[in-house]
Amino acid sequence: MANDKSESKSSTRIRLNKLIAQSGLASRRIADKWISEGRVLVNGKKVFELGIQVDAHKDRITVDGKPLKAKPQPIYIMFNKPTGVLTTMYDPFDRPTIQDYVEDLPTRVFPVGRLDWDSEGLLILTNDGDYANRIMHPKEEVTKTYLVKIDGELKPEHYQKLLKGVTIPTGKANAKYVEKIKRGDSKKYTWLKIIIAEGKNRQIRAMMEKIGFDVLKLQRVAIGRLRLGALDRGEMVFMNETAAERVFLPDSPEDVKVKKSYAGRQKSTKKPTSGKKRPLPK
């Protein structure tokens, strides 16, 4: 009987960052950041130890003074982020953020990963911290597919360098696949389809700069085999779990056509709104 009580007691204990992620507030990585900043209290006391375990049923946990709520129904959203929008929920300088587009949703969501201010395309929004953690974990090797406009034309040796790997400020990085695609008739620039399986900051821009080219436009069109399709800039669609799991299927050169629709995708009946009524960046 004593063993049963011991097992019951241990089964209610869980890592604090995982509990925060399960509540839908943020990913485990962001939860760790909040813990280290002293924004998380357990039974009224600040905790700074990463990896600390708590009792999910007995301990009182607050984040920024607000009680941690039970795990909500998971929500998965595809969002076509325009350029000129920050991949964050708050900006102290009042610049456009993702929050401007999700203010009318029934529950809080957060972006998985990032897209730069001057990049556009597919971004996943969710309240499922464990799902977000899986996508961002290096062991999953989730592929991201981009359409990239550069100034000039690549030579064979440039393709080889991108595939073999180049050294950028955040370490060595390489592309899984690089292909020239037909878009426009100008000889002053080239369009490429690039697939990567890493998530280094400004990775593609840094890789192209390393081999002597500037990126003029960058659009993410797929995460795994979850494809942007015909979704307009600034719009979103809700997904079921089957569609959301497509991110873990690696994109491949044999399957590079962007599909406009697939089973599991549900068009939102509500247009994204902005409480600040900002015009869509051009």
Order of alpha helices (4+ residues) and beta strands (2+ residues): alpha-beta-alpha-alpha-beta-beta-beta-beta-beta-beta-alpha-beta-beta-alpha-beta-alpha-beta-beta-beta-beta-alpha-beta-beta-beta-alpha-beta
